[in-house]
Amino acid sequence: MKKAQTRARSAKPRKAAEAKPVKPEKPEKPEKEVVHLPSVQDICDRIVKLIEDDVFTPGQRLREQDLADRFGVTRGRIREVLHSLEARGFIVIERMKGATVARHDKREFKAIAQVRAKLVSLAAMRAAEDAAKPERDEIQRIARQIVAEGPEMSAQDFRLATIRLVFAICDAAHSQFLRRIIDDVHRMPTSGRALRNLIVAERDRRVYAAKRWKAVADAIVKGDGAKASALVDEIYESGLKAMEQLVEASGS
Protein backbone atom coordinates (compact mmCIF):
# COMPACT_ATOMS: atom_id res chain seq x y z
CA MET A 1 0.00 0.00 0.00
CA LYS A 2 2.81 2.38 1.00
CA LYS A 3 4.70 1.48 -2.17
CA ALA A 4 1.68 2.33 -4.29
CA GLN A 5 1.27 5.71 -2.53
CA THR A 6 4.98 6.45 -3.00
CA ARG A 7 4.71 5.71 -6.70
CA ALA A 8 1.67 7.96 -6.97
CA ARG A 9 3.51 10.88 -5.29
CA SER A 10 6.63 10.45 -7.37
CA ALA A 11 4.74 10.16 -10.66
CA LYS A 12 5.16 13.32 -12.67
CA PRO A 13 2.11 14.73 -14.37
CA ARG A 14 2.12 14.02 -18.09
CA LYS A 15 2.39 16.93 -20.43
CA ALA A 16 -0.56 17.52 -22.64
CA ALA A 17 0.19 16.39 -26.16
CA GLU A 18 1.23 19.37 -28.20
CA ALA A 19 -0.98 19.97 -31.21
CA LYS A 20 0.92 19.59 -34.44
CA PRO A 21 0.86 22.71 -36.57
CA VAL A 22 -1.56 22.36 -39.46
CA LYS A 23 0.16 22.81 -42.76
CA PRO A 24 -1.70 25.17 -45.03
CA GLU A 25 -3.28 23.34 -47.92
CA LYS A 26 -1.66 23.96 -51.23
CA PRO A 27 -3.99 25.71 -53.60
CA GLU A 28 -5.13 23.41 -56.35
CA LYS A 29 -3.50 24.12 -59.65
CA PRO A 30 -6.04 25.32 -62.15
CA GLU A 31 -6.60 22.85 -64.92
CA LYS A 32 -4.85 23.82 -68.08
CA GLU A 33 -7.27 24.86 -70.75
CA VAL A 34 -7.04 22.46 -73.67
CA VAL A 35 -6.50 24.40 -76.86
CA HIS A 36 -7.64 22.56 -79.96
CA LEU A 37 -5.61 23.77 -82.90
CA PRO A 38 -7.24 23.55 -86.31
CA SER A 39 -6.24 20.47 -88.29
CA VAL A 40 -4.64 20.54 -91.72
CA GLN A 41 -8.00 19.65 -93.27
CA ASP A 42 -9.79 22.42 -91.33
CA ILE A 43 -7.31 25.03 -92.54
CA CYS A 44 -7.48 23.70 -96.11
CA ASP A 45 -11.27 24.03 -96.09
CA ARG A 46 -11.08 27.59 -94.74
CA ILE A 47 -8.52 28.68 -97.34
CA VAL A 48 -10.58 27.09 -100.13
CA LYS A 49 -13.59 29.08 -98.88
CA LEU A 50 -11.51 32.28 -98.96
CA ILE A 51 -10.48 31.49 -102.54
CA GLU A 52 -14.08 30.70 -103.48
CA ASP A 53 -15.23 34.02 -102.00
CA ASP A 54 -12.50 35.93 -103.88
CA VAL A 55 -10.79 37.00 -100.64
CA PHE A 56 -7.69 35.25 -101.97
CA THR A 57 -7.62 35.96 -105.70
CA PRO A 58 -5.82 34.17 -108.57
CA GLY A 59 -2.13 35.08 -108.59
CA GLN A 60 -2.14 36.36 -104.99
CA ARG A 61 0.86 35.29 -102.92
CA LEU A 62 0.16 33.29 -99.75
CA ARG A 63 2.94 33.85 -97.19
CA GLU A 64 3.51 31.09 -94.65
CA GLN A 65 3.93 33.42 -91.66
CA ASP A 66 0.80 35.42 -92.52
CA LEU A 67 -1.24 32.21 -92.72
CA ALA A 68 0.32 30.84 -89.51
CA ASP A 69 -0.66 34.04 -87.67
CA ARG A 70 -4.14 34.02 -89.19
CA PHE A 71 -4.94 30.44 -88.12
CA GLY A 72 -2.85 30.31 -84.93
CA VAL A 73 -0.66 27.39 -85.96
CA THR A 74 2.99 26.74 -86.76
CA ARG A 75 4.59 27.35 -90.12
CA GLY A 76 5.23 23.62 -90.30
CA ARG A 77 1.50 22.93 -90.29
CA ILE A 78 0.96 25.66 -92.87
CA ARG A 79 3.49 23.95 -95.16
CA GLU A 80 1.43 20.75 -94.91
CA VAL A 81 -1.67 22.76 -95.80
CA LEU A 82 -0.02 24.38 -98.81
CA HIS A 83 1.25 21.07 -100.19
CA SER A 84 -2.25 19.60 -99.81
CA LEU A 85 -3.82 22.57 -101.62
CA GLU A 86 -1.23 22.34 -104.38
CA ALA A 87 -2.06 18.66 -104.91
CA ARG A 88 -5.74 19.61 -105.23
CA GLY A 89 -5.01 22.35 -107.78
CA PHE A 90 -5.91 25.39 -105.69
CA ILE A 91 -2.43 26.90 -105.41
CA VAL A 92 0.93 26.79 -107.15
CA ILE A 93 4.22 26.51 -105.23
CA GLU A 94 7.35 27.74 -106.99
CA ARG A 95 10.90 27.54 -105.71
CA MET A 96 12.18 30.86 -104.35
CA LYS A 97 8.75 32.42 -104.89
CA GLY A 98 6.51 30.51 -102.52
CA ALA A 99 2.80 29.79 -102.89
CA THR A 100 0.28 31.70 -104.98
CA VAL A 101 -3.40 31.11 -105.70
CA ALA A 102 -3.71 29.17 -108.96
CA ARG A 103 -4.45 31.20 -112.05
CA HIS A 104 -6.04 29.03 -114.74
CA ASP A 105 -5.86 29.94 -118.39
CA LYS A 106 -8.77 29.48 -120.80
CA ARG A 107 -7.86 25.91 -121.73
CA GLU A 108 -7.59 24.85 -118.08
CA PHE A 109 -10.81 26.66 -117.28
CA LYS A 110 -12.62 24.71 -119.99
CA ALA A 111 -11.07 21.42 -118.86
CA ILE A 112 -12.16 22.01 -115.25
CA ALA A 113 -15.71 22.81 -116.36
CA GLN A 114 -15.82 19.63 -118.47
CA VAL A 115 -14.52 17.51 -115.58
CA ARG A 116 -17.17 19.04 -113.32
CA ALA A 117 -19.89 18.13 -115.83
CA LYS A 118 -18.72 14.51 -116.17
CA LEU A 119 -18.48 14.02 -112.41
CA VAL A 120 -22.00 15.32 -111.75
CA SER A 121 -23.27 13.30 -114.71
CA LEU A 122 -21.77 10.16 -113.16
CA ALA A 123 -23.28 11.02 -109.77
CA ALA A 124 -26.73 11.45 -111.37
CA MET A 125 -26.47 8.05 -113.05
CA ARG A 126 -25.43 6.34 -109.82
CA ALA A 127 -28.13 8.15 -107.83
CA ALA A 128 -30.79 6.85 -110.24
CA GLU A 129 -29.53 3.32 -109.59
CA ASP A 130 -28.81 3.45 -105.84
CA ALA A 131 -30.88 6.21 -104.20
CA ALA A 132 -33.20 5.23 -101.36
CA LYS A 133 -36.70 6.71 -101.24
CA PRO A 134 -35.85 9.44 -98.66
CA GLU A 135 -32.94 10.52 -100.87
CA ARG A 136 -35.15 10.63 -103.97
CA ASP A 137 -37.72 12.66 -102.03
CA GLU A 138 -35.03 15.15 -100.96
CA ILE A 139 -33.80 15.55 -104.54
CA GLN A 140 -37.37 16.18 -105.70
CA ARG A 141 -37.99 18.67 -102.90
CA ILE A 142 -34.93 20.78 -103.76
CA ALA A 143 -35.69 20.63 -107.51
CA ARG A 144 -39.29 21.76 -106.97
CA GLN A 145 -38.08 24.63 -104.80
CA ILE A 146 -35.67 25.73 -107.53
CA VAL A 147 -38.48 25.70 -110.11
CA ALA A 148 -40.88 27.58 -107.83
CA GLU A 149 -38.47 30.18 -106.43
CA GLY A 150 -35.47 30.13 -108.75
CA PRO A 151 -36.65 32.66 -111.35
CA GLU A 152 -36.99 35.33 -108.65
CA MET A 153 -33.79 34.42 -106.78
CA SER A 154 -30.61 36.42 -107.02
CA ALA A 155 -27.95 34.88 -109.25
CA GLN A 156 -25.87 33.89 -106.22
CA ASP A 157 -28.81 32.29 -104.37
CA PHE A 158 -29.80 30.39 -107.50
CA ARG A 159 -26.27 29.05 -107.95
CA LEU A 160 -26.14 27.97 -104.30
CA ALA A 161 -29.52 26.25 -104.64
CA THR A 162 -28.31 24.22 -107.63
CA ILE A 163 -25.13 23.30 -105.73
CA ARG A 164 -27.32 21.99 -102.88
CA LEU A 165 -29.17 19.87 -105.42
CA VAL A 166 -25.90 18.55 -106.85
CA PHE A 167 -24.73 17.52 -103.38
CA ALA A 168 -28.07 15.85 -102.66
CA ILE A 169 -27.52 13.87 -105.86
CA CYS A 170 -23.97 13.02 -104.72
CA ASP A 171 -25.28 11.79 -101.36
CA ALA A 172 -27.82 9.61 -103.17
CA ALA A 173 -24.97 8.14 -105.24
CA HIS A 174 -23.49 6.79 -101.97
CA SER A 175 -19.91 7.78 -102.75
CA GLN A 176 -18.09 10.09 -100.35
CA PHE A 177 -15.05 10.01 -102.62
CA LEU A 178 -17.09 11.24 -105.58
CA ARG A 179 -18.71 13.91 -103.43
CA ARG A 180 -15.33 15.17 -102.25
CA ILE A 181 -13.96 15.43 -105.78
CA ILE A 182 -17.06 17.28 -106.99
CA ASP A 183 -16.81 19.64 -104.02
CA ASP A 184 -13.20 20.43 -104.90
CA VAL A 185 -13.94 20.93 -108.59
CA HIS A 186 -16.90 23.19 -107.82
CA ARG A 187 -14.58 25.37 -105.74
CA MET A 188 -11.72 25.55 -108.23
CA PRO A 189 -10.72 29.19 -108.79
CA THR A 190 -11.49 29.14 -112.50
CA SER A 191 -12.91 32.61 -112.80
CA GLY A 192 -14.18 33.77 -109.43
CA ARG A 193 -17.63 33.62 -107.94
CA ALA A 194 -18.74 36.89 -109.53
CA LEU A 195 -18.21 35.56 -113.05
CA ARG A 196 -19.95 32.26 -112.26
CA ASN A 197 -22.96 34.18 -110.97
CA LEU A 198 -23.21 36.07 -114.26
CA ILE A 199 -24.19 32.84 -116.03
CA VAL A 200 -27.59 32.91 -114.32
CA ALA A 201 -27.84 36.68 -113.94
CA GLU A 202 -30.70 36.83 -116.46
CA ARG A 203 -34.12 35.55 -115.41
CA ASP A 204 -34.63 33.56 -118.63
CA ARG A 205 -31.43 31.69 -117.96
CA ARG A 206 -32.58 30.80 -114.43
CA VAL A 207 -35.96 29.60 -115.74
CA TYR A 208 -34.24 27.34 -118.30
CA ALA A 209 -31.76 25.91 -115.77
CA ALA A 210 -34.49 25.33 -113.15
CA LYS A 211 -36.59 23.29 -115.60
CA ARG A 212 -33.58 21.24 -116.68
CA TRP A 213 -32.61 20.43 -113.08
CA LYS A 214 -36.22 19.42 -112.36
CA ALA A 215 -36.04 17.04 -115.33
CA VAL A 216 -32.83 15.57 -113.87
CA ALA A 217 -34.59 15.00 -110.54
CA ASP A 218 -37.56 13.34 -112.28
CA ALA A 219 -35.25 10.98 -114.16
CA ILE A 220 -33.43 10.01 -110.95
CA VAL A 221 -36.73 9.33 -109.15
CA LYS A 222 -37.83 7.10 -112.05
CA GLY A 223 -34.51 5.25 -111.97
CA ASP A 224 -33.54 6.37 -115.49
CA GLY A 225 -29.81 6.90 -115.04
CA ALA A 226 -29.03 7.35 -118.74
CA LYS A 227 -31.55 10.17 -119.10
CA ALA A 228 -30.45 11.86 -115.86
CA SER A 229 -26.83 11.74 -117.02
CA ALA A 230 -27.66 13.13 -120.48
CA LEU A 231 -29.66 16.00 -118.98
CA VAL A 232 -26.78 16.94 -116.67
CA ASP A 233 -24.44 16.97 -119.68
CA GLU A 234 -26.87 19.30 -121.46
CA ILE A 235 -27.04 21.70 -118.50
CA TYR A 236 -23.28 21.93 -118.11
CA GLU A 237 -22.63 22.20 -121.85
CA SER A 238 -24.98 25.16 -122.01
CA GLY A 239 -23.35 26.71 -118.95
CA LEU A 240 -19.88 26.12 -120.38
CA LYS A 241 -20.74 28.02 -123.55
CA ALA A 242 -22.07 30.91 -121.48
CA MET A 243 -18.94 30.95 -119.31
CA GLU A 244 -16.64 30.90 -122.34
CA GLN A 245 -18.44 33.93 -123.73
CA LEU A 246 -18.08 35.73 -120.40
CA VAL A 247 -14.39 34.86 -120.16
CA GLU A 248 -13.82 36.15 -123.69
CA ALA A 249 -15.70 39.34 -122.87
CA SER A 250 -13.75 39.86 -119.63
CA GLY A 251 -10.42 39.22 -121.34
CA SER A 252 -9.31 36.86 -118.51
ROKOLPA-154919 format. One record per residue (C-alpha): residue in one letter; x, y, z. Coordinates in pm, whole numbers, padded with zeros to 5 digits, always signed. Layout:
// residues N
AXYZ ...
***
This chain:
// residues 252
M+00000+00000+00000 K+00281+00238+00100 K+00470+00148-00217 A+00168+00233-00429 Q+00127+00571-00253 T+00498+00645-00300 R+00471+00571-00670 A+00167+00796-00697 R+00351+01088-00529 S+00663+01045-00737 A+00474+01016-01066 K+00516+01332-01267 P+00211+01473-01437 R+00212+01402-01809 K+00239+01693-02043 A-00056+01752-02264 A+00019+01639-02616 E+00123+01937-02820 A-00098+01997-03121 K+00092+01959-03444 P+00086+02271-03657 V-00156+02236-03946 K+00016+02281-04276 P-00170+02517-04503 E-00328+02334-04792 K-00166+02396-05123 P-00399+02571-05360 E-00513+02341-05635 K-00350+02412-05965 P-00604+02532-06215 E-00660+02285-06492 K-00485+02382-06808 E-00727+02486-07075 V-00704+02246-07367 V-00650+02440-07686 H-00764+02256-07996 L-00561+02377-08290 P-00724+02355-08631 S-00624+02047-08829 V-00464+02054-09172 Q-00800+01965-09327 D-00979+02242-09133 I-00731+02503-09254 C-00748+02370-09611 D-01127+02403-09609 R-01108+02759-09474 I-00852+02868-09734 V-01058+02709-10013 K-01359+02908-09888 L-01151+03228-09896 I-01048+03149-10254 E-01408+03070-10348 D-01523+03402-10200 D-01250+03593-10388 V-01079+03700-10064 F-00769+03525-10197 T-00762+03596-10570 P-00582+03417-10857 G-00213+03508-10859 Q-00214+03636-10499 R+00086+03529-10292 L+00016+03329-09975 R+00294+03385-09719 E+00351+03109-09465 Q+00393+03342-09166 D+00080+03542-09252 L-00124+03221-09272 A+00032+03084-08951 D-00066+03404-08767 R-00414+03402-08919 F-00494+03044-08812 G-00285+03031-08493 V-00066+02739-08596 T+00299+02674-08676 R+00459+02735-09012 G+00523+02362-09030 R+00150+02293-09029 I+00096+02566-09287 R+00349+02395-09516 E+00143+02075-09491 V-00167+02276-09580 L-00002+02438-09881 H+00125+02107-10019 S-00225+01960-09981 L-00382+02257-10162 E-00123+02234-10438 A-00206+01866-10491 R-00574+01961-10523 G-00501+02235-10778 F-00591+02539-10569 I-00243+02690-10541 V+00093+02679-10715 I+00422+02651-10523 E+00735+02774-10699 R+01090+02754-10571 M+01218+03086-10435 K+00875+03242-10489 G+00651+03051-10252 A+00280+02979-10289 T+00028+03170-10498 V-00340+03111-10570 A-00371+02917-10896 R-00445+03120-11205 H-00604+02903-11474 D-00586+02994-11839 K-00877+02948-12080 R-00786+02591-12173 E-00759+02485-11808 F-01081+02666-11728 K-01262+02471-11999 A-01107+02142-11886 I-01216+02201-11525 A-01571+02281-11636 Q-01582+01963-11847 V-01452+01751-11558 R-01717+01904-11332 A-01989+01813-11583 K-01872+01451-11617 L-01848+01402-11241 V-02200+01532-11175 S-02327+01330-11471 L-02177+01016-11316 A-02328+01102-10977 A-02673+01145-11137 M-02647+00805-11305 R-02543+00634-10982 A-02813+00815-10783 A-03079+00685-11024 E-02953+00332-10959 D-02881+00345-10584 A-03088+00621-10420 A-03320+00523-10136 K-03670+00671-10124 P-03585+00944-09866 E-03294+01052-10087 R-03515+01063-10397 D-03772+01266-10203 E-03503+01515-10096 I-03380+01555-10454 Q-03737+01618-10570 R-03799+01867-10290 I-03493+02078-10376 A-03569+02063-10751 R-03929+02176-10697 Q-03808+02463-10480 I-03567+02573-10753 V-03848+02570-11011 A-04088+02758-10783 E-03847+03018-10643 G-03547+03013-10875 P-03665+03266-11135 E-03699+03533-10865 M-03379+03442-10678 S-03061+03642-10702 A-02795+03488-10925 Q-02587+03389-10622 D-02881+03229-10437 F-02980+03039-10750 R-02627+02905-10795 L-02614+02797-10430 A-02952+02625-10464 T-02831+02422-10763 I-02513+02330-10573 R-02732+02199-10288 L-02917+01987-10542 V-02590+01855-10685 F-02473+01752-10338 A-02807+01585-10266 I-02752+01387-10586 C-02397+01302-10472 D-02528+01179-10136 A-02782+00961-10317 A-02497+00814-10524 H-02349+00679-10197 S-01991+00778-10275 Q-01809+01009-10035 F-01505+01001-10262 L-01709+01124-10558 R-01871+01391-10343 R-01533+01517-10225 I-01396+01543-10578 I-01706+01728-10699 D-01681+01964-10402 D-01320+02043-10490 V-01394+02093-10859 H-01690+02319-10782 R-01458+02537-10574 M-01172+02555-10823 P-01072+02919-10879 T-01149+02914-11250 S-01291+03261-11280 G-01418+03377-10943 R-01763+03362-10794 A-01874+03689-10953 L-01821+03556-11305 R-01995+03226-11226 N-02296+03418-11097 L-02321+03607-11426 I-02419+03284-11603 V-02759+03291-11432 A-02784+03668-11394 E-03070+03683-11646 R-03412+03555-11541 D-03463+03356-11863 R-03143+03169-11796 R-03258+03080-11443 V-03596+02960-11574 Y-03424+02734-11830 A-03176+02591-11577 A-03449+02533-11315 K-03659+02329-11560 R-03358+02124-11668 W-03261+02043-11308 K-03622+01942-11236 A-03604+01704-11533 V-03283+01557-11387 A-03459+01500-11054 D-03756+01334-11228 A-03525+01098-11416 I-03343+01001-11095 V-03673+00933-10915 K-03783+00710-11205 G-03451+00525-11197 D-03354+00637-11549 G-02981+00690-11504 A-02903+00735-11874 K-03155+01017-11910 A-03045+01186-11586 S-02683+01174-11702 A-02766+01313-12048 L-02966+01600-11898 V-02678+01694-11667 D-02444+01697-11968 E-02687+01930-12146 I-02704+02170-11850 Y-02328+02193-11811 E-02263+02220-12185 S-02498+02516-12201 G-02335+02671-11895 L-01988+02612-12038 K-02074+02802-12355 A-02207+03091-12148 M-01894+03095-11931 E-01664+03090-12234 Q-01844+03393-12373 L-01808+03573-12040 V-01439+03486-12016 E-01382+03615-12369 A-01570+03934-12287 S-01375+03986-11963 G-01042+03922-12134 S-00931+03686-11851 
***
